[in-house]
Amino acid sequence: MNTWSDRTVVWLSRLTAGRQLGAREVTLGFVSAMVLLLVIAVMSYRSLDDFIGANARVDRTREEISDLEDILSQLKDAETGQRGFLITADETFLEPYKASLVRIPELLDMVRTHAADNGEQQVRLSDLEELIAQRMQSLERGIRMKRSNAPVRDIRPSLDEGKTLMDRSRALVAAIISDEEARLARRAEAVGRNAIRAKEVIVIGNAAALLVIAIIFVLLRGEVARRRRAQHAAQRNAEEVSELYNNAPCAYHSVGPDGLLLRVNDTWLSWFGYTREEVVGKLHHQDVMTPESAARLVALQRDPGSPMKRLGHVQDVEYEYVRKDGTRFMASINAAIVRNSGGDRIISRSTLFDITGRKRAEQLLRESNLFLDSVIENIPDMIFVKDAADLRFVRFNRAGEELLGYPRGQLIGCNDYDFFPTGEAEAFTARDREVLANGVVVDIPEESVMTRDKGARLLHTKKLPIVDETGRPRYLLGISEDITERKRAEAEERKLTEELRRRTAQLEVTNRELESFSYSVSHDLRSPLRAIDGFSRMLEEDYAERIDAEGKRMLGVVRENAAQMAQLIDDLLAFSRLGQQPVSAAPVDMDLLVRDALAGLFPGKDPAVLGVEFGPLPPVSGDRNLLRQVWVNLVGNAIKYSSRRETPRVRITGRNYQTAAGRECEYCVEDNGVGFDMKYHHKLFGVFQRLHSSGDFPGTGVGLAIVQRVVTRHNGRVWAVGRLNEGASFYFSLPATRENDNGQV
Amino acid sequence: MDRYESVEVLLAEDNPSDAELALRAFRKSNFANKVHWVKDGEEALEYVMCTGQYADRDPNHPPRLLLLDLKMPKVDGIDVLRRIKSEERFKTIPVVIMTSSNEERDVVESYRLGVNSYIVKPVDFAKFVATVSEIGMYWMLTNRVPQ
């Protein structure tokens, strides 16, 4: 059954699929179903009624038949009783007769009533009544005759008559019954037909009603399901809306006409740190603002010309809010007034967006931009940016303004043709196009640009494209360094370098000449001296007897001077060679070196005998041969200039000490000789400078010059302290070796 | 007949004074007749190689000692030294540089080219005579050369 009904439902559902069921359809369906049922009910009632009527008629007919048979029976009883009376004269036999006299008319009335609708039967009944009445009269006559003791013969005719009447009555009754039965059969047939039709109507009508109801049921069921779904959807929607309202990423609030907050969402509460109970109906909008923002809001609310008043809404108004814990945040607010049908303001609804992050980002961006701007502004090279589309300037820095001589207000929006000679502008623009077309950096090592105030300037320019996210060039960035001064300086430097090179070459030539000169000196000047000496000797030898003593003395002077000149030449050559030969550096034991020098100066003599004493001398790093010459010259001088003392004394000391420049070794040669006047101190170390005549002390005046040159070439210093006739001290200092720092050799 | 038959010392000296002094010194050592004086390097080479004005000289009689001044006109002493020491047949001739130059580079260059002795002429005449005499004695008498 279920399967069947389910199938039906499914089928009906298919049939009615997609049909919307409106109230009219439902009403129509139900009305038609009710009409059908009503029709069925009426028909059923009528059919039943027919049936009942037919049954009643059958009963009536049966009663009628029974009554008719009863009438015949009463007649027979009356006849039988009369006969008995006739035979016996016993009155008791007349009892049936008397009863039938009452009963028959009653029965006849009943029959007549039953057959009231049948005229034919009424006629027959009237005939029957007539017959019965004749029979009863016949019987009465018999009775009266008997009573009157009439002979039997007299009575006899009545008997015969009675019999005829009886037969006729019987026949009539049979006809009536037969007719009634025929009618009964006809009626029963009609009732049967009616019953069949009623059954059909009931079955079909019920089926139709059932179908209509079923369709409506299915449709209704679908509708109910649809409504339930719609209701669920609506409920979900409402929940979603509520969820959306409460958990929106922005804060919502509504303000009532009294200015108090009416409704706030959860976001609002979480932002502000209040509970709903603390807010709703208790706080004004301005109560959660900083005093400054609150004042602004209140002023706006009072201003009749405010956008809120004029337009009914405001957008993107920024206020600073205060959380319950006192911290602050910035929010942008959109608000709209909600009015009732009468146009009165009932509430205003506001949406708050937290813009603290945005503000911070804006601030950072501002700072970042400021920083970048400041960087660009302070770059000492000209920075310019051109729009890639039309090559008009969109950016210029201060160095650019200063270089070109135009304020950026004049530059921006213009292109090269507005400021530079056509030729230059064409060249610049061509380069720009090249940069933008190839998307590469172009380096222009040198280009000329005509400026307003500074004339033509030379620039070193780099141009590069700035591309957008799709890789298309948007801007052209240019960086130009003004290299005019540098170029000028470079040219100057080149000139100087050239000059220097020329002078160096000259100097080299001079040096070579000097070298060749000293070579000549060493070679060519000595030959004449040798000739002077040699020929003087030859003169002495060959002409000895002709030259007197004075002549010989003079020849001696000639030879002495020649020897002096030879010494001068040797010393000069030694001095000049010092400037050329390289200075080697090796550890030098100064004690040994001094002994060596003394042994060279005075071979085989004990220093003590010479009056020379020396303490321990710190070793240094230097050129042993050159330093030996220093000692030879200094010690030689000291011995020479103290040689006239009764007890000549020469003391050699040394020490090392720390200076700002590092450790130094200082050596001193002190004598008690003739000394010198400090006012001639500056002449001591000059070449060929002498403070004594060669008559007093022999010498060429080169020794101390050599000392100074050697010490200087060792990065040392030399100086002297002296007093006339009281001796002199000659000092020199040299940079100490590392070994000296450690106190080791 | 070779007029240079007796010559055993060739003196190349452009300075006549120096030459005279040298010759006087040789004379004192009794070498004077064995010394031939040429005035420059070119002449020295011509003598040694028997060319030029010395073309008729006997090449089988090379000098036993060559005294060379360094600084001479035309061909200087160093060049003469180089030429002589670079030719197999003259290589064995002892060459003594006798010069006024005390320059180290001259000394080094001379020894590099194969000089047999390098003497700086003393300015003092007595020393000069002694030196020349010593040279003559050493190279003429003491020293032995391949035959």
Contacts between the chains, C-beta under 8 A, distances in Angstrom:
chain1	res1	chain2	res2	distance
A	519	B	101	7.0
A	519	B	103	6.2
A	522	B	100	6.6
A	522	B	101	5.6
A	522	B	102	5.9
A	522	B	103	6.2
A	523	B	70	7.3
A	523	B	71	5.1
A	523	B	99	6.9
A	523	B	100	4.5
A	523	B	101	4.7
A	524	B	71	7.2
A	524	B	100	7.3
A	526	B	100	4.1
A	526	B	121	7.3
A	526	B	123	5.7
A	527	B	15	5.1
A	527	B	17	6.9
A	527	B	18	5.7
A	527	B	100	5.5
A	527	B	121	8.0
A	528	B	17	7.5
A	529	B	123	5.0
A	530	B	17	7.5
A	530	B	18	6.6
A	530	B	21	6.8
A	530	B	100	7.4
A	530	B	121	6.3
A	530	B	122	7.6
A	530	B	123	4.9
A	530	B	125	7.2
A	530	B	128	6.5
A	531	B	15	7.7
A	531	B	17	3.6
A	531	B	18	7.0
A	531	B	21	7.1
A	533	B	123	5.9
A	533	B	124	6.0
A	533	B	125	4.8
A	534	B	17	7.2
A	534	B	21	4.4
A	534	B	24	7.8
A	534	B	125	4.0
A	534	B	128	6.5
A	535	B	17	7.2
A	536	B	125	7.6
A	537	B	125	4.2
A	537	B	126	7.0
A	538	B	24	6.8
A	538	B	125	7.6
A	562	B	123	6.8
A	563	B	123	6.8
A	563	B	124	6.8
A	566	B	123	4.2
A	570	B	102	7.7
A	573	B	102	7.2
